[in-house]
Amino acid sequence: MSVATMTVRVRLFAVLRERAGRDVLELELPEGARVADALAAVHDLAGGLSLVMAVNREYANADSLLHADDELALIPPVSGGAAPGSHVAILDAPLSMDALAERVRDPRAGALVTFAGVTREVARLEYEAYAEMALEAMRAIVDGAIERHGLCAAAAEHRVGAVALSEPSVIVAVSAPHRGEAFAGAREIIDAIKAGAPIWKKEIDDGDERWVTGTPPA
């Protein structure tokens, strides 16, 4: 008896996209397949990387059931509506800290904290993002920080494409009634973005190129 199958399309990013030489991979899986089956099918492509699969722009467990019309994406290790006062963006253009700080100014705030992560030690970094999912993750992170720390407003922007030495690749700004909450909120936002948003970076220096190894997102 033949086994019914389905074809699923999986989006690839960063090092996986380069290894496969394409943006989308088609997998033939049996009906009723789960995330674990899809991950097993790309074992050779993974090449030892610990991968996570996103299903319909949410990180999925290994036993999650798959359907042919799902939007799948392989997430290599990463280096709701918006709450009032929140802003996130992914831009293929230089980032402006002054403009971001203006977004979070609030008459209730007695403290405004900003953070910029800049390229160091190499000629340039190149960033790639699963933009739709990254924006949703960043929005959840910023909204969560506003709620947990009682912030007046918070904003975060990340750049994609080439970022030259000393230029910012990610910026964060928060405002709060007091400095303690402002510092804590800014720290939580940048740490969570680096740990969980599907954004990858490649170091380029003197002709050498390498994707920076990170950790699987939680």
C-alpha positions in Angstrom: 0.0 0.0 0.0 1.4 3.4 -1.0 1.8 6.0 1.7 0.2 9.4 1.2 2.7 12.2 1.0 2.7 16.0 1.0 5.1 18.6 -0.2 6.2 21.3 2.2 8.2 24.4 1.4 10.9 25.5 3.9 12.5 28.9 3.9 16.2 29.1 4.4 18.4 31.9 5.8 22.0 32.8 6.4 24.4 29.9 6.4 21.7 27.4 5.4 20.7 29.4 2.4 24.3 29.6 1.3 24.8 25.8 1.8 21.7 24.9 -0.2 22.3 27.6 -2.9 18.6 28.6 -2.7 16.1 30.4 -0.5 13.5 27.7 -0.4 13.7 23.9 0.0 11.0 21.5 -0.9 10.5 18.4 1.2 8.4 15.3 0.4 7.0 14.1 3.8 4.4 11.6 4.7 0.9 12.9 5.7 0.9 13.4 9.4 4.6 14.3 9.5 5.8 16.4 12.4 8.5 19.0 12.9 11.0 16.2 14.0 10.5 14.5 10.6 11.2 17.7 8.7 14.4 18.3 10.8 15.5 14.7 10.2 15.1 15.3 6.4 17.5 18.2 6.5 20.1 16.6 8.7 22.8 16.7 6.0 22.1 20.4 5.3 22.3 21.2 9.0 25.9 20.0 9.0 26.0 19.8 12.8 24.1 23.0 13.5 21.4 22.9 16.2 18.3 24.0 14.3 14.9 25.1 15.3 11.9 25.1 13.0 9.4 28.0 12.8 5.9 27.1 11.7 3.7 30.0 10.6 6.3 32.4 12.2 6.3 30.8 15.6 9.0 28.5 17.1 7.6 25.0 17.0 8.2 21.9 19.2 9.5 18.7 17.6 6.2 17.0 17.9 4.2 19.8 16.2 2.0 18.4 13.4 2.8 19.8 9.9 0.4 20.6 7.1 1.1 21.2 3.4 0.0 24.9 3.6 2.2 25.8 6.6 4.8 28.4 6.3 8.0 26.7 7.4 11.4 28.2 8.1 14.7 26.6 9.4 16.2 28.8 12.0 20.0 28.4 12.5 21.5 29.6 15.8 20.9 33.3 16.2 23.5 35.8 17.1 -0.1 40.6 18.8 -0.5 44.3 18.1 2.0 46.8 19.4 1.6 48.3 22.9 1.2 52.0 23.3 4.6 53.7 23.1 6.3 50.8 21.4 8.2 50.8 18.1 10.2 48.2 16.2 11.8 48.2 12.7 14.2 46.3 10.5 15.9 48.6 8.1 18.3 48.3 5.2 19.7 51.8 5.9 21.8 53.6 8.6 20.1 53.7 12.0 19.6 57.0 13.8 19.8 57.0 17.6 18.6 60.6 17.8 15.4 59.7 15.8 14.8 56.6 18.0 15.2 58.6 21.2 12.6 61.1 20.0 10.2 58.2 19.6 10.3 57.4 23.4 10.3 60.9 24.9 7.4 61.2 27.3 6.4 63.9 29.8 6.0 61.2 32.5 9.6 60.1 32.1 12.5 61.1 34.3 15.0 58.8 32.6 15.8 58.0 29.0 18.3 55.2 28.3 19.7 54.3 24.9 22.0 51.5 23.7 23.8 51.0 20.3 25.5 47.8 19.2 28.2 48.7 16.7 30.6 46.7 14.4 34.0 46.2 15.9 37.3 44.5 15.0 36.2 43.7 11.4 35.8 45.7 8.2 32.1 45.1 8.1 29.3 42.8 9.2 26.5 41.6 7.0 23.1 40.9 8.6 20.3 38.8 7.3 16.9 38.4 8.9 13.7 36.4 8.6 12.1 39.8 8.6 8.5 39.0 9.2 9.2 36.7 12.1 11.9 38.9 13.5 9.6 41.9 13.6 7.0 39.9 15.5 9.6 38.7 18.0 11.0 42.2 18.5 7.5 43.6 19.0 6.7 41.0 21.7 10.1 41.7 23.4 9.5 45.4 23.5 5.9 45.2 24.5 6.8 42.7 27.3 9.5 45.0 28.6 7.1 48.0 28.7 4.7 45.9 30.8 7.2 44.3 33.2 9.2 47.4 33.9 6.5 50.1 33.8 8.2 51.9 30.9 6.7 55.0 29.4 7.8 53.9 25.9 10.4 51.6 24.3 11.8 51.2 20.8 14.2 49.0 18.9 15.6 48.9 15.4 17.9 46.4 13.7 19.8 46.8 10.5 20.2 44.3 7.7 22.7 44.3 4.9 26.3 45.6 5.3 27.2 47.5 8.4 30.7 49.1 8.3 33.2 49.3 11.2 31.9 51.5 14.1 28.4 51.8 12.6 25.4 50.7 14.7 23.6 47.5 13.7 21.0 47.5 16.5 19.7 50.4 18.6 17.4 50.5 21.6 15.8 53.4 23.5 13.5 53.4 26.5 12.0 56.0 28.8 10.7 55.5 32.3 9.8 57.5 35.4 13.0 56.4 37.1 16.5 55.3 35.9 16.4 51.8 37.5 13.4 50.8 35.4 14.9 52.4 32.3 18.2 50.6 32.6 16.6 47.3 33.3 14.2 47.6 30.4 16.8 48.5 27.9 19.1 45.6 29.1 16.2 43.1 28.8 15.3 44.3 25.3 18.8 44.0 23.8 19.5 40.7 25.5 16.2 39.2 24.3 16.7 40.4 20.7 20.2 38.9 20.5 18.9 35.6 22.0 15.6 35.1 20.2 15.1 37.2 17.1 15.9 35.3 13.8 18.7 37.6 12.7 22.2 36.4 11.6 25.5 38.1 11.0 28.5 37.4 8.8 31.9 38.8 9.6 33.9 40.1 6.6 37.5 41.1 6.9 40.5 41.0 4.5 38.6 38.8 2.2 37.6 36.3 4.9 33.9 35.6 5.5 32.3 33.6 8.3 28.8 33.3 9.8 29.0 34.0 13.5 28.1 31.0 15.6 25.3 31.6 18.1 22.9 29.5 20.1 19.6 27.9 19.2 16.7 30.3 20.2 14.7 29.3 23.3 
